[in-house]
């Protein structure tokens, strides 16, 4: 069977528990080796990068092969709002930064990733 490819898109911070639960359920069903999982966060959802509890959960999933991508435009907008500023250089190694989340979504879909928006 061909390995599945799942792209989870999140832009609403309150949806993180649902998204992480979906990923855990997917991995439990098909196994860590049965699916490539990418999480693309943009908009206000990048605020999670300052939440130690969720970051620990995300790090655990990254050890199981889940990739986490953060939108640089969203990080900059967050800093510009004065609400919260997360420095790209301070992000843990399991979070990669992409220039524009929307572009990353399009590229991943072109690579065969199924789009999931919990």
C-alpha positions as CSV (number, residue, x, y, z in Angstrom):
1,X,0.0,0.0,0.0
2,X,1.2,3.5,-0.9
3,X,2.2,5.6,2.1
4,X,-0.4,8.2,2.9
5,X,0.4,12.0,2.9
6,X,-1.6,14.3,5.2
7,X,-1.4,18.1,5.4
8,X,-3.0,19.5,8.5
9,X,-3.7,23.2,8.2
10,X,-4.4,25.3,11.3
11,X,-5.0,29.0,11.6
12,X,-7.2,29.1,14.7
13,X,-5.4,28.7,18.0
14,X,-8.4,27.1,19.8
15,X,-8.3,24.2,17.2
16,X,-4.9,22.9,18.4
17,X,-6.3,20.2,20.7
18,X,-8.5,18.9,17.9
19,X,-5.7,18.9,15.4
20,X,-3.3,17.1,17.7
21,X,-6.0,14.6,18.6
22,X,-6.6,13.9,14.9
23,X,-2.9,13.3,14.3
24,X,-2.7,10.9,17.2
25,X,-5.8,9.0,16.0
26,X,-4.3,8.8,12.4
27,X,-1.0,7.5,13.7
28,X,-2.8,5.0,15.9
29,X,-4.7,3.7,12.9
30,X,-2.1,3.5,10.2
31,X,1.1,3.4,12.3
32,X,4.0,5.9,12.3
33,X,5.4,4.4,9.1
34,X,2.1,4.5,7.2
35,X,1.7,8.2,6.8
36,X,3.8,11.4,6.2
37,X,2.2,14.1,8.3
38,X,2.9,17.8,7.9
39,X,1.3,20.5,10.0
40,X,1.2,24.0,8.5
41,X,0.4,26.8,11.0
42,X,-0.4,30.3,10.0
43,X,-2.4,33.3,11.2
44,X,-3.1,33.4,14.9
45,X,-2.3,29.7,15.4
46,X,1.4,30.5,15.5
47,X,0.7,31.7,19.1
48,X,1.1,28.1,20.1
49,X,4.8,28.5,19.7
50,X,4.8,30.2,23.1
51,X,2.8,27.5,24.9
52,X,5.2,25.1,26.7
53,X,2.6,22.4,27.2
54,X,1.5,22.2,23.5
55,X,5.1,22.5,22.4
56,X,6.0,19.5,24.4
57,X,3.1,17.5,22.8
58,X,4.2,18.7,19.4
59,X,7.8,17.7,20.1
60,X,6.6,14.2,21.0
61,X,4.8,14.0,17.7
62,X,7.8,15.3,15.8
63,X,9.8,12.3,17.2
64,X,7.2,10.1,15.5
65,X,7.9,11.8,12.2
66,X,5.4,14.7,12.2
67,X,6.8,17.8,10.6
68,X,5.7,21.3,11.8
69,X,5.9,24.3,9.6
70,X,5.3,27.9,10.7
71,X,4.5,30.8,8.4
72,X,7.1,33.6,8.5
73,X,4.5,36.1,7.4
74,X,2.3,35.2,10.4
75,X,5.2,35.3,12.8
76,X,6.0,38.8,11.6
77,X,2.4,40.0,11.7
78,X,2.2,38.7,15.3
79,X,5.3,40.7,16.3
80,X,4.0,43.7,14.5
81,X,0.7,43.6,16.4
82,X,2.5,44.2,19.7
83,X,0.5,41.3,21.2
84,X,3.2,38.7,21.3
85,X,6.5,38.4,19.5
86,X,8.0,35.0,18.8
87,X,11.5,35.3,17.3
88,X,12.1,32.8,14.5
89,X,15.6,32.1,15.8
90,X,14.2,30.9,19.1
91,X,12.0,28.2,17.7
92,X,12.8,24.6,18.6
93,X,14.5,22.5,15.9
94,X,11.4,20.5,15.1
95,X,9.6,23.6,13.8
96,X,10.6,24.8,10.3
97,X,9.7,28.2,9.0
98,X,8.3,28.7,5.5
99,X,8.1,32.2,3.8
100,X,4.4,32.0,3.2
101,X,1.9,29.4,4.5
102,X,-0.4,29.6,1.6
103,X,2.4,28.9,-0.8
104,X,3.5,25.9,1.3
105,X,-0.1,24.5,1.2
106,X,-0.2,24.7,-2.5
107,X,3.2,23.1,-3.0
108,X,2.3,20.2,-0.6
109,X,-1.0,19.6,-2.3
110,X,0.8,19.4,-5.6
111,X,3.1,16.8,-4.0
112,X,0.1,14.7,-3.3
113,X,-0.7,15.7,0.3
114,X,-4.3,15.5,1.3
115,X,-5.6,18.8,2.8
116,X,-7.1,18.5,6.3
117,X,-8.6,21.4,8.2
118,X,-9.8,20.3,11.7
